Amino acid sequence: MRSRGMIVTLAVMLLLLFTVLNFSPLAVNFPLNLIFFQVQAPLGLILIAFALTLSFIFLLASLFRRAGQLRQISHLETELEKERALVAKKRLAEFETLEGRLDERFAALETTVQKALAEQYSRLEVSRAQLERLETQVLGIRSDLSNDLEQINTAIRRSLPPATPPKNGAD
């Protein structure tokens, strides 16, 4: 697009230079036949005016085409923004769905862990109760053994003769 504009600009500049350099021959009046009538006019100036008019028409056509392209680009950018917004909404919905699934899985995992912990806690309580019973039994047996040993010591002391002190201070 730029090269075309540069070529047109160069062509117009060359035409203007040609007109300035050859103005007097271009301004000479000639008889011109315009199909229905004849006129005396400078043919060179008419041709230059025709070339400038065509250049102006091409310039306007190029501007209208460029304006159409800009409108189309603007429309496409608007469509692109809409599509980006839709993609963002879809991603957000997917993330929300994924978050919901993760929440469900975490809740299920939490329930499973809580059940396992409750089971372990109940086993621990049972073990603790058994340990306390065992400790109570051990204390009871110890107390019984201590009593039995006392009774045995007492019985042994009664059955032995009384101890006599040593004579002569020798042990």
NORHU-V861397 format. One record per residue. SS is DSSP state (h for helix, s for strand, l for the rest). PSI is psi in degrees with one decimal (NA if undefined). Layout:
SS:PSI / SS:PSI
This chain:
l:-41.4 / h:-41.0 / h:-37.7 / h:-44.0 / h:-38.7 / h:-38.1 / h:-43.2 / h:-43.9 / h:-42.9 / h:-42.0 / h:-42.7 / h:-40.8 / h:-42.5 / h:-38.4 / h:-42.2 / h:-41.4 / h:-44.3 / h:-40.6 / h:-44.1 / h:-43.2 / h:-29.1 / l:38.7 / h:-43.7 / h:-42.2 / h:-28.5 / h:-21.3 / l:1.5 / l:135.0 / s:137.3 / s:153.4 / s:126.3 / s:135.0 / s:116.6 / l:44.4 / l:-55.8 / l:-21.0 / l:169.6 / s:143.5 / s:157.6 / s:116.4 / s:158.5 / s:113.1 / h:-40.0 / h:-45.3 / h:-34.2 / h:-42.1 / h:-39.4 / h:-42.0 / h:-40.6 / h:-42.4 / h:-41.0 / h:-37.6 / h:-44.5 / h:-40.7 / h:-42.0 / h:-40.5 / h:-43.1 / h:-38.3 / h:-45.6 / h:-42.5 / h:-40.8 / h:-41.5 / h:-42.3 / h:-40.2 / h:-41.7 / h:-39.4 / h:-40.6 / h:-41.4 / h:-41.4 / h:-39.7 / h:-41.3 / h:-41.3 / h:-43.6 / h:-43.6 / h:-43.5 / h:-37.2 / h:-39.1 / h:-44.8 / h:-40.4 / h:-42.1 / h:-40.6 / h:-43.8 / h:-39.5 / h:-41.0 / h:-41.3 / h:-42.3 / h:-41.2 / h:-40.6 / h:-41.5 / h:-42.4 / h:-42.3 / h:-42.6 / h:-40.5 / h:-41.3 / h:-40.0 / h:-40.3 / h:-45.2 / h:-41.1 / h:-40.7 / h:-43.6 / h:-43.1 / h:-41.0 / h:-42.3 / h:-44.8 / h:-41.0 / h:-38.6 / h:-42.9 / h:-42.6 / h:-41.1 / h:-41.3 / h:-43.9 / h:-44.2 / h:-41.7 / h:-40.2 / h:-44.7 / h:-41.7 / h:-39.8 / h:-40.1 / h:-44.8 / h:-38.6 / h:-42.2 / h:-38.8 / h:-40.6 / h:-41.1 / h:-40.9 / h:-44.7 / h:-40.2 / h:-42.0 / h:-42.2 / h:-40.1 / h:-41.7 / h:-41.3 / h:-43.1 / h:-41.8 / h:-42.1 / h:-42.7 / h:-42.7 / h:-43.1 / h:-39.8 / h:-44.8 / h:-40.0 / h:-45.1 / h:-43.0 / h:-43.5 / h:-41.4 / h:-42.5 / h:-43.5 / h:-41.6 / h:-39.3 / h:-44.7 / h:-40.2 / h:-44.2 / h:-44.5 / h:-42.9 / h:-39.2 / h:-40.7 / h:-36.7 / h:-34.8 / h:-18.5 / l:149.8 / l:157.8 / l:143.9 / l:137.8 / l:143.5 / l:146.7 / l:147.5 / l:158.2 / l:14.1 / l:9.0 / l:140.1 / l:NA
